[in-house]
Amino acid sequence: MTEHRRTVLLLPGQGAQRERMAAGLYGGEPVFTAHLDRSLAALGARGEQLREAWLRPAPDPAMDDAATSQPLLLAVGHALGRAVEAAAGPPALLLGHSVGELAAAALADVFPADRLTVLVDARSGDLDPGTRGGMLAVAAAPGDLPARLGPGVALAAVNGPRQTVLAGPSAALGATAERLRAAGHTVRALRSGHAFHSPALVPAAHRFGTALAGLGPRPPRIPVLSACTAAGVRPEEARDPGFWAGQLARPVRWWPALSALLDRSGTSPGLLLLDASPDRSLSTPARHHPAVRSGASLVAPLLATAPHAGTPADLTAFRTALAHLPRHT
C-alpha cells in the first residue's frame, strides 16, 4: 500500500526554528547542501553571517530574532524539499506553516528561491518597531479562550485541536498569559520577538507584497495547500503577491488545513506526511487523527530531534523517511 500513498511535505515556520536545524545533512546530502549554499550565496556577506548563526550550537538567542530565523527557515525548508524531490520525485502536495508557506511557494516555482530568500531577509530585518512583541502557545481550543484577550492580543494560529497560538505586544501578552495560567491553562512562550500573524503586521505585509510583485509570481508547479485559507492555492491566488504577503498578518489555520486533508484523503489512498520541522511539531496533531492511528496514513520525520538534532542523526532520519517513498527514476 505504501507506493499508493500521496506524499505531503510539511514545512515549518516561526517558532519551530532550532539551532543547527538540519545541519546534520549539510555536507552529507549533496542536493540539500547545494541548494542551501545557493540561497545563502544570494545574500552575499549577510549569507555567511546567517550560516554561522545556523551552525552555532544551542543556546543561541539570535535564533529567536526574525532577522535570523526567517531567512534560515526559508532556506533550510527549500533545500530539504529539493533533496526529497531529487530522491523520489516531487511530493503530491506542499503545506507550509507561516514562512514555511513561502518555502512551499519556492518549491512549487511560484517564486525563484534565491530572490525570495533575499526579500525575506530584507523584510525580516526591517520590521516596524510596532510589530515587536511575542507569540504564546496555549493548550486550548480557540473557543475555550476568553473573547477579550488583551489590548493588541490576537489569535495567530490554530495548530491542533487544543493547540492555539496568540500574538501581541509583550506586556499585554504577558498579562494574558498570567490570566490564562490562573484559569488553569498551560501556556508557553514561542521563539519569536514579533507578533506575527496579527493585525500589527498589516503594514509590513503591504510592503512585502509590493516587493514580491517584482518577482512575477506564477501558478504552482506542485499543488500547494494554504495554511491561511485551509484550501488549495488557485492559479489566480498564486499570481497575486498580496496572497503570499498577507500570510504575515493572517492567522495560520494549520489544523483545519491538515485535518481536512486527512479527512478527505487519509484513508483512500492514504497519505505519507513528511515532517520537515526540527521539533516534529507539524505532524504531532496528525498522529491522533483516525487515518494515522489506523495506519492508513503515515508520519515520517525528516530530521532528528534533540539531543541529536544537527548531528549525523539528521542524515539517518532523512534516509529512513525516504525509505517510505518509491524511488525516483
VEXDREN-2710 file (C-alpha; in Angstrom, 1 decimal):
% VEXDREN-2710
k/r/px/py/pz
1/MET/0.0/0.0/0.0
2/THR/2.9/2.3/0.7
3/GLU/3.5/3.2/-3.0
4/HIS/-0.1/4.4/-3.4
5/ARG/0.1/6.9/-0.5
6/ARG/0.2/10.5/-1.6
7/THR/3.3/12.3/-0.3
8/VAL/2.7/15.6/1.6
9/LEU/5.7/17.7/2.5
10/LEU/5.1/19.8/5.7
11/LEU/7.3/22.8/6.1
12/PRO/7.9/24.7/9.4
13/GLY/7.6/28.4/10.3
14/GLN/8.4/30.8/13.0
15/GLY/8.5/29.2/16.5
16/ALA/9.7/25.8/15.2
17/GLN/13.3/27.0/14.4
18/ARG/16.1/25.4/16.3
19/GLU/19.9/25.9/16.4
20/ARG/21.6/23.7/13.8
21/MET/18.3/22.6/12.3
22/ALA/19.0/20.1/9.5
23/ALA/22.8/20.8/9.9
24/GLY/23.5/17.1/10.0
25/LEU/22.5/17.0/6.3
26/TYR/25.0/19.7/5.4
27/GLY/27.9/18.2/3.5
28/GLY/26.4/14.7/3.7
29/GLU/23.3/15.2/1.4
30/PRO/24.6/16.8/-1.8
31/VAL/21.3/18.3/-3.1
32/PHE/20.4/19.8/0.3
33/THR/23.9/21.2/0.6
34/ALA/23.9/22.7/-2.9
35/HIS/20.5/24.4/-2.6
36/LEU/21.3/25.8/0.9
37/ASP/24.6/27.2/-0.3
38/ARG/22.9/28.8/-3.3
39/SER/20.3/30.5/-1.1
40/LEU/22.9/31.9/1.3
41/ALA/25.2/32.9/-1.5
42/ALA/22.5/35.1/-2.9
43/LEU/22.7/37.1/0.3
44/GLY/26.5/37.8/0.0
45/ALA/28.2/38.6/3.2
46/ARG/24.9/38.5/5.0
47/GLY/24.5/34.9/3.9
48/GLU/27.8/34.0/5.6
49/GLN/26.6/35.6/8.9
50/LEU/23.4/33.5/8.7
51/ARG/25.4/30.3/8.0
52/GLU/27.5/31.0/11.1
53/ALA/24.3/31.6/13.2
54/TRP/22.7/28.5/11.8
55/LEU/25.7/26.2/12.7
56/ARG/26.2/27.7/16.2
57/PRO/25.2/25.2/18.9
58/ALA/22.3/25.9/21.4
59/PRO/21.5/28.1/23.2
60/ASP/21.7/30.9/20.7
61/PRO/19.3/33.9/21.4
62/ALA/19.8/35.1/17.8
63/MET/17.6/32.3/16.6
64/ASP/14.7/34.0/18.4
65/ASP/15.1/37.0/16.1
66/ALA/13.1/37.0/12.9
67/ALA/16.1/38.6/11.1
68/THR/17.9/35.3/11.7
69/SER/15.2/32.7/11.9
70/GLN/13.0/33.7/8.9
71/PRO/15.6/33.5/6.1
72/LEU/17.1/30.4/7.6
73/LEU/13.7/28.7/7.9
74/LEU/13.0/29.5/4.2
75/ALA/16.5/28.4/3.0
76/VAL/16.5/25.1/5.0
77/GLY/12.9/24.2/4.1
78/HIS/13.5/24.8/0.5
79/ALA/16.8/22.8/0.5
80/LEU/15.0/19.9/2.3
81/GLY/12.2/19.9/-0.3
82/ARG/14.7/19.9/-3.2
83/ALA/16.5/16.9/-1.6
84/VAL/13.3/15.0/-1.3
85/GLU/12.3/15.7/-4.9
86/ALA/15.7/14.7/-6.2
87/ALA/15.5/11.4/-4.4
88/ALA/11.9/10.4/-5.0
89/GLY/10.3/12.9/-7.3
90/PRO/8.0/15.9/-6.4
91/PRO/5.6/15.4/-3.5
92/ALA/1.9/15.3/-4.3
93/LEU/1.2/18.3/-2.1
94/LEU/3.1/21.0/-0.2
95/LEU/1.8/22.5/3.1
96/GLY/3.8/25.2/4.9
97/HIS/3.3/26.9/8.3
98/SER/3.9/30.6/8.4
99/VAL/7.2/31.3/6.5
100/GLY/7.0/27.6/5.5
101/GLU/4.3/28.6/3.1
102/LEU/6.8/30.8/1.3
103/ALA/9.2/27.8/1.2
104/ALA/6.3/25.8/-0.4
105/ALA/5.9/28.6/-2.9
106/ALA/9.6/28.5/-3.8
107/LEU/9.5/24.7/-4.2
108/ALA/6.4/25.0/-6.4
109/ASP/8.3/27.5/-8.5
110/VAL/5.8/30.3/-7.8
111/PHE/8.9/32.4/-6.9
112/PRO/12.6/31.9/-7.6
113/ALA/14.0/30.6/-4.3
114/ASP/17.2/32.7/-4.3
115/ARG/15.4/36.0/-4.9
116/LEU/12.7/35.2/-2.4
117/THR/15.3/34.5/0.2
118/VAL/16.8/37.9/-0.4
119/LEU/13.4/39.6/0.0
120/VAL/12.5/37.6/3.2
121/ASP/15.9/38.5/4.7
122/ALA/15.3/42.2/3.9
123/ARG/11.7/42.1/5.2
124/SER/12.7/40.4/8.4
125/GLY/15.5/42.8/9.2
126/ASP/13.3/45.8/8.6
127/LEU/10.1/45.1/10.5
128/ASP/8.4/48.1/12.2
129/PRO/9.1/48.6/15.9
130/GLY/5.3/48.3/16.4
131/THR/5.5/44.6/15.4
132/ARG/7.8/43.8/18.3
133/GLY/6.1/41.5/20.8
134/GLY/5.8/37.8/21.1
135/MET/3.8/34.7/20.5
136/LEU/2.2/32.4/23.1
137/ALA/1.2/28.7/22.7
138/VAL/-1.9/27.8/24.7
139/ALA/-3.1/24.2/25.3
140/ALA/-6.7/25.0/24.5
141/ALA/-9.1/25.3/21.6
142/PRO/-9.8/28.8/20.4
143/GLY/-13.4/28.5/21.7
144/ASP/-12.1/27.8/25.2
145/LEU/-10.3/31.1/25.4
146/PRO/-11.8/34.4/26.6
147/ALA/-13.4/36.5/23.9
148/ARG/-11.3/39.5/25.1
149/LEU/-7.7/38.5/25.3
150/GLY/-6.0/41.9/26.0
151/PRO/-5.1/45.0/24.1
152/GLY/-3.5/44.1/20.8
153/VAL/-3.5/40.3/21.5
154/ALA/-4.9/38.3/18.7
155/LEU/-5.4/34.7/17.6
156/ALA/-2.3/33.9/15.5
157/ALA/-2.6/30.1/14.8
158/VAL/-4.7/27.0/15.3
159/ASN/-2.1/24.2/15.3
160/GLY/-4.1/21.4/16.7
161/PRO/-7.4/20.5/18.3
162/ARG/-6.2/22.0/21.5
163/GLN/-3.2/24.0/20.3
164/THR/-3.7/27.7/19.9
165/VAL/-1.2/30.4/19.4
166/LEU/-1.7/34.1/20.4
167/ALA/0.3/37.1/19.3
168/GLY/0.6/40.6/20.6
169/PRO/2.7/43.3/22.4
170/SER/4.9/41.8/25.1
171/ALA/3.3/43.5/28.1
172/ALA/-0.2/42.7/27.0
173/LEU/0.8/39.1/26.1
174/GLY/2.4/38.6/29.4
175/ALA/-0.7/39.8/31.3
176/THR/-2.8/37.5/29.1
177/ALA/-0.5/34.6/29.9
178/GLU/-0.9/35.2/33.6
179/ARG/-4.7/35.3/33.3
180/LEU/-4.7/32.1/31.3
181/ARG/-2.5/30.3/33.8
182/ALA/-4.7/31.4/36.6
183/ALA/-7.7/29.9/34.7
184/GLY/-5.9/26.6/34.5
185/HIS/-4.5/26.7/31.0
186/THR/-0.9/25.6/30.1
187/VAL/0.9/28.3/28.2
188/ARG/4.4/28.5/26.7
189/ALA/6.2/31.4/25.0
190/LEU/7.4/30.7/21.5
191/ARG/10.7/31.7/20.0
192/SER/9.6/35.0/18.4
193/GLY/10.3/38.6/19.1
194/HIS/7.4/39.8/16.9
195/ALA/3.7/39.5/16.9
196/PHE/3.4/37.5/13.6
197/HIS/0.0/36.7/12.2
198/SER/-1.7/39.5/13.9
199/PRO/-3.0/42.9/12.7
200/ALA/0.2/44.6/13.8
201/LEU/1.9/43.1/10.7
202/VAL/-0.6/44.5/8.2
203/PRO/1.7/47.4/7.1
204/ALA/4.7/45.0/6.7
205/ALA/2.5/42.7/4.7
206/HIS/1.6/45.5/2.3
207/ARG/5.2/46.4/1.8
208/PHE/6.2/42.8/1.3
209/GLY/3.5/42.4/-1.3
210/THR/4.9/45.3/-3.3
211/ALA/8.4/43.7/-3.2
212/LEU/7.0/40.2/-4.2
213/ALA/5.3/41.7/-7.2
214/GLY/8.7/42.3/-8.7
215/LEU/9.4/38.5/-8.7
216/GLY/6.5/37.9/-11.1
217/PRO/4.7/35.0/-9.2
218/ARG/3.5/32.1/-11.3
219/PRO/0.9/29.3/-10.8
220/PRO/2.4/26.5/-8.8
221/ARG/4.2/23.6/-10.5
222/ILE/3.3/21.4/-7.5
223/PRO/-0.1/21.7/-5.7
224/VAL/0.1/23.9/-2.6
225/LEU/-2.4/23.7/0.2
226/SER/-2.5/27.1/2.0
227/ALA/-2.5/27.1/5.8
228/CYS/-4.1/30.5/5.7
229/THR/-7.2/29.5/3.7
230/ALA/-7.1/25.8/4.5
231/ALA/-7.7/25.2/0.8
232/GLY/-5.7/24.6/-2.3
233/VAL/-3.9/27.6/-3.8
234/ARG/-5.7/28.6/-7.0
235/PRO/-3.7/29.8/-10.0
236/GLU/-5.1/33.4/-9.7
237/GLU/-4.2/33.4/-6.0
238/ALA/-0.7/32.2/-6.7
239/ARG/-0.2/35.1/-9.2
240/ASP/-1.3/37.6/-6.6
241/PRO/1.7/38.8/-4.5
242/GLY/-0.7/40.0/-1.8
243/PHE/-1.9/36.5/-1.3
244/TRP/1.5/35.4/-0.1
245/ALA/2.4/38.6/1.7
246/GLY/-0.8/38.6/3.5
247/GLN/0.1/35.5/5.5
248/LEU/2.3/37.7/7.7
249/ALA/-0.8/39.3/9.2
250/ARG/-3.4/36.5/8.9
251/PRO/-3.9/33.6/11.4
252/VAL/-2.4/30.2/10.4
253/ARG/-5.1/27.6/10.1
254/TRP/-2.7/24.7/10.3
255/TRP/-5.0/22.1/11.9
256/PRO/-8.1/23.0/9.9
257/ALA/-6.0/22.5/6.7
258/LEU/-4.2/19.3/7.8
259/SER/-7.3/17.7/9.4
260/ALA/-9.4/18.4/6.4
261/LEU/-6.7/16.8/4.2
262/LEU/-6.6/13.7/6.4
263/ASP/-10.4/13.5/6.4
264/ARG/-10.5/13.7/2.6
265/SER/-7.5/11.6/1.6
266/GLY/-6.2/10.0/4.8
267/THR/-7.6/6.5/4.1
268/SER/-8.1/6.4/0.4
269/PRO/-5.4/6.3/-0.9
270/GLY/-3.8/7.4/2.3
271/LEU/-1.0/10.0/2.9
272/LEU/2.6/10.0/3.8
273/LEU/3.3/13.1/5.8
274/LEU/6.9/14.1/5.6
275/ASP/7.6/16.4/8.6
276/ALA/10.4/18.9/7.9
277/SER/10.2/20.6/11.3
278/PRO/13.2/20.2/13.6
279/ASP/10.8/19.5/16.6
280/ARG/8.2/17.3/14.8
281/SER/5.6/19.8/15.8
282/LEU/3.9/19.9/12.4
283/SER/2.9/16.2/12.5
284/THR/2.2/15.8/16.2
285/PRO/-1.5/16.6/16.0
286/ALA/-1.9/14.3/12.9
287/ARG/-0.7/11.3/15.0
288/HIS/-4.1/11.5/16.8
289/HIS/-6.2/11.5/13.6
290/PRO/-8.0/8.3/12.9
291/ALA/-6.4/8.0/9.5
292/VAL/-2.9/7.9/11.1
293/ARG/-3.9/5.8/14.1
294/SER/-5.3/3.2/11.8
295/GLY/-2.1/3.0/9.8
296/ALA/-3.7/4.1/6.5
297/SER/-1.6/7.3/6.6
298/LEU/1.9/7.5/7.9
299/VAL/4.0/10.2/9.5
300/ALA/7.8/10.3/8.7
301/PRO/10.0/12.9/10.3
302/LEU/12.8/14.1/8.0
303/LEU/15.1/15.3/10.8
304/ALA/16.4/14.0/14.2
305/THR/15.2/15.7/17.4
306/ALA/17.1/16.9/20.4
307/PRO/19.6/16.0/21.7
308/HIS/20.6/14.5/18.3
309/ALA/19.4/17.4/16.1
310/GLY/22.1/18.9/13.9
311/THR/24.2/15.8/14.1
312/PRO/24.7/12.8/11.7
313/ALA/21.4/11.5/13.1
314/ASP/19.7/14.0/10.8
315/LEU/21.0/12.1/7.8
316/THR/19.8/8.8/9.3
317/ALA/16.3/10.3/9.9
318/PHE/16.2/11.7/6.4
319/ARG/17.1/8.4/4.8
320/THR/14.7/6.5/7.0
321/ALA/11.9/8.8/5.9
322/LEU/12.8/8.4/2.2
323/ALA/12.6/4.6/2.6
324/HIS/8.8/5.0/2.7
325/LEU/8.9/6.6/-0.8
326/PRO/9.0/5.0/-4.2
327/ARG/12.4/5.7/-5.7
328/HIS/12.7/8.4/-8.4
329/THR/13.9/7.1/-11.7
END
